[in-house]
Amino acid sequence: MKVKHLFGPAALALSLLIATPGTAATTEGAPIITGKQWMESDANLKKAYLLGMANLLQVEQAYQRRHAPTDAQTLVPRFARGLQAQTLDSVRQSLDNWYAANPAKLERPVVETLWFEIVMPGTKRTP
């Protein structure tokens, strides 16, 4: 993904999503964002989600340069290959289009849709 100098805004947006003022920390894990939440969000919130994913993948790629697992042990190389021709806006638009065309599947997690509808088809394209 073509992401540069956007870590600050992404970190702020993600912290706003996670922060729950006035409540104690819960033992529950992070919520899984589904198509329902995706379609109810504005473009900036969607971009923040995708920036968080991109940053996570970049950190993992940097770590894996020193501790390289096999492709069978990690999804990171496939994510990178599958998204290499994409931008944040093209991924956002593809997810918007998929959920709009599949309203009965709004409970499907966004990360699952991203993987099966964008990343995997992208790995089959020749560079």
NORFENCOR-V777355 format. One line per field, one symbol per residue. ss: DSSP state (@ for helix, = for strand, . for the rest). phi: phi as a letter, one per 30 degrees, with the letter a starting at -180 (. if undefined). psi: psi as a letter, one per 30 degrees, with the letter a starting at -180 (. if undefined). Layout:
# NORFENCOR-V777355
ss->???
phi->???
psi->???
This chain:
# NORFENCOR-V777355
ss->......@@@@@@@@@@@@...............=@@@@@@..@@@@@@@@@@@@@@@@@@@@@@@@....@@@..@@@@@@@@....@@@@@@@@@@@@@@.@@@...=@@@@@@@@@@@@@@....
phi->.dbbhcdedddddddddddbdibddccddddddceddeddcdeddddddddddddedddddddddcbdddedcbceddedddcdcccedddedddedddddbddcddddddddeddcbdeddddddd
psi->kijkhgeeeeeeeeeeeekikgllklfllkkkkleeeefflleeeeeeeeeeeeeeeeeeeeefefijllffflfeeeeeefgfglleeeeeeeeeeeeefiffgffkkeeeeeeffeeeefffkk.
